Amino acid sequence: MFTATEAPREDQQPSLAPPALQEVKARQRDAWSSGDYGVIGATIQIVGEQLCESVDLRAGQFVLDVAAGNGNASLAAARRWCEVTSTDFVPQLLERGRLRAAADGFSIDFREADAEALPFADQSFDVVLSTFGVMFTPDQEKAAAELARVCRRGGKIGLACWTPEGFIGQMLKTLGRHRPPPAGVESPVLWGTKERLARLFGASAASVDITLRNYVFRYRSAEHFVDFFATCYGPMLKAFAALDPDRRKLLRQDLMALAEKFNRSQDDSLVVPGEYIEAVIVRA
């Protein structure tokens, strides 16, 4: 655990001007709208379930899921009889969440919303959640401030964020080598570090509990994983589409090598631990 008074300083890249920021958001929306992230999201449902247990949800609490994707944490909270609002800036993903909620018989309020400008009053929710979502916002300070603003004092913010050293952090780094991210945008995997979370939440946090966890990716082979993600995971799909055939081949080779490096199956399948930080923040 660490408290706000222990928050360290860190070097920061220059902030993007509003027009450039909007351009980055448009590019991100296009990326996450491509492919079929809903299928990938459905495979990692266990992370949302674990996060809801870690924040110790209580039936009847008002819960907001930010950058919810296809609603993993939203559904997990609804299963615990909470009053759930699920938000994302990609309409297609919200629709997938609606279909899942309807199939399971749960009532969830799905709303299109920007994580950096949430359309809710101060202290509207008892618990605010995000699983591998808010970490991808281009203005990290603003997004963190919004999470804190809409959470009531004494409430909790629960986050699951990939670490820089883990498999997905290294996969994003590999994609960045082949298709560099926009200048001035900080790496999303900074959210997967204790130091960055301390800096982002500062005085708004009475405490932050950090737990290092792994979601284990299980695929038929490294080739199966790369093919699946290249088809369904928007950022990877866009990276391949932006490259010429020779560079696509090199990217594929690098991704295959990375998957094999992390593979612990000892057989023909792929079993890869995906390290992430689970943070439970008590709102000051």
N, C-alpha and C positions, 0 to 999 in steps of 0.2 A: 504494500500500500504506500502511496505518497500523498501528501497534502498540497494545497495550492502554494503554500509558502516555500515549498521545495522546488517549484517549477524553474528549470534552468533556461538560460537564454540559448538561442541557436541562430545561426546565419540564415537569412531569408533572401529569396530572390525578389527583385523589384516587382511591385504589384502591377498587374495589367490594368490599362486604362479601360473604362467601361465598354467602348466599342469593340476592343480586342477581346474582352471577357465574353461579350455576347457572341462573338464569332466562335470562340472556343466551345461555348455551351451548345451552339447550333451544331458544331462538328460532333460533339459528344452525343447529342440527341440522335443524330443520324447514325452514329456507330451503334448505339444501344438499340436502335430501332431495326437494325439489320440483323441478319442471322435469325436465331431463335433462342434467345437467352432463357425464355421460359422453361425450356427443356433442361438446360443446365441448372437453372435455379431449383427445379424440382428434385434434382439429385442431391442437393445439399440442405434439404429440409431439416435434417438433424441439428444443424447449427442454430436455426431459429428456436427449436425446441429447447436446446441447452441454454441459450441466452435467456429465455423466459424463466427457466428454473433458476438461473444465476441471479436475476434481478428479483426473484421471489415474488412473482406476480400474485395478486389477490383478486378473486372474483369481484366484478363490479368496478374495478379501476378503469380510468380513462387512459387509453394507450394510443400513442401515435407511432406509426412505423414510417420512417423517412427514407426516401430513395428505396422503396420497398420492393422494386422489381415485380416479380410475379407473386409476392405476398407470403414468403416463408414465415417471417416473424409475425406478420399479421394473423395468419391462420393459427400459429402456435398460441398467440395471445387469445384469439377467439375460442380456442379449445379449452382455455382456462376461464371462460365466461367473463372476459373483459369487454368493455365498450371500445371497439377498435376503429381507428381511422387509418387508412392505408394510402400513402401518397407516393407519387413518382412523376417525373416529367416526360415519361414515354407512355402515351396512351395505350399502345399495344400491350405493354406489360401489365398495366392496370386491368385491361380486359381479361388477360389470362388469370389474374388474381380473382376477378369477379366470377369467372367460370369455376375456378377451384372452390371458392367459398360456397357458391350455389350447389355444387356437386356434393359438398360435405354438409350442407344445411346450416351454414353459419351466416349471420348478418354482419357485414363489415361495410363501413362507409369508405368508398374508394374515391379519391380526389386527385386530379392532376395538379401538381404543385412543384415549384422550384425549391430545393432544399436550402437555398440561400435567401429565400424570401417567403417563408411559410405564412399562409393566409389564416393565421390563428392568433387569438389574443394572448397576451402574456399569461403565463402560468395556467394554461388551459388543460394540461395533461398531468396525470400522476406519474406516468412512465413514458419515456421516449426511446425508441429502439431504432437501430439500423444495422443490417447485416451485409457487409461488403457493398454498401451503397453510398452513404454520405462521404466516404473516403475518396470518392472520385470527383467531388466537386472542385472546380478550378479555384475558387476563393475559399480556402480552408478556414480562415479566421471567421469569415462571415457565416459560413455554414455552422461552425461550432457555436457561435454566438446565438444563432437561431435555435439550435437544439436546447441551449440553456434557457433562452427567453421563454419558450413555450412550456417548459417543464416547471411545475410548481416547486416552491422552496421545500426542501425535505424530500422531494421526489427523486426519481432515479433516471439516469440515462444509461442505456445498455448498448454497447457497440461490439461488433465482431469485425476485425480489420486484418487483412493479410500483412504479414511481416516482410521487411525487405529481404531477409535471409532465406525465407521459406520458398517453397516451390512456386507459388503464384507470383510472389515478389520477384523471383528470378525470371519467371516467364515474361512478366511485364518489362523487366529490364532487357531481356532478349528482343522483344518486339521493338523497344525503344532504340536499340542499336541499329535495327534495319529500317525503322520508320520513326525518326526522332519526334518527340512530342512538341507541342507549341512552346516557343520560348516564353519564359516568365511564369510557367505553370509548375508548381511544386509537385513532386512525385506523390501519388496517392498512398503509397506504402509508408510514408512518414507517419500516417495515422496508426500504423502497426508498431510504433515505438513508444515506450514509456515517456521519453523526453518530450516528444511532440505532443502527446495528449496533455501532459502537464502544462506545456506552453499554450495550447489551444484553449484549455478550459480555465486556467488561472484562478482568479478569485471567485469564479462562478461555481467552483467545486469545493464542497466541504471535505471530500475525500475521493480517491480513485483507487479501486481495487483492480489489479491486473492479474489475469490468469493466462498462461501460455497453453494453447490447445492445438490439436491437429484435426483437420477434417481429412479423412483418407480417401483419395481418389482411386477408384477401382475400375479399370478398363481391361478390355481383352488383350491389349498390347500397347506399346508406345505409339505405334502407327494408328491404332484405333483412336487413342486420345487426341492426337494431332489432327486427324481427319475430322473428328467430331467437333473439336473446338474451332477449327478453321471454317467449319460450316455454320456453327451455331453461336460462337462467341464473337460479338460484333467487333471489338477492337482487333482481334486476330484476323477476322474476315477482311476488314478494311486494310490491314497491313499487307496481307497477301495481294489484295486487289490493286494496291498502289505500286507494286513492284513489277519489274520486268521478269520474264521467265527464269533467267539465270539467277537473279536475286531471290526469287521465290524458292528456288531449289535450295539456296544457301540457308534461307530462313527455316525451311522445313528440316534441313539437316541439323541446324542448331537446336530446334525445338525437340527433335527426336533424341538428340544427345542429352539434352537437359532432362527429359523424362526418364531416360535410362539411368542417368546419374542418381536421381532420387528414388528409383525403383527398388523396393525391398522384397519383391515377390518370390525370388529364387525359383521361378518357373516361367512359363511363356507369357503370363498375364502381367498387367501393370498394377502395382499397389504402391501408391505414392502418398506419404504424409504431407499434407498442406498446412504448414504452420500458420497460426493466426493468433492475435491478441484478443482476448475477451476482456472488455473493460466495463466495470460497473461504477458509475459516477453518482455520488450523492450530491444533489443540488444544494448549494449554500443558501 
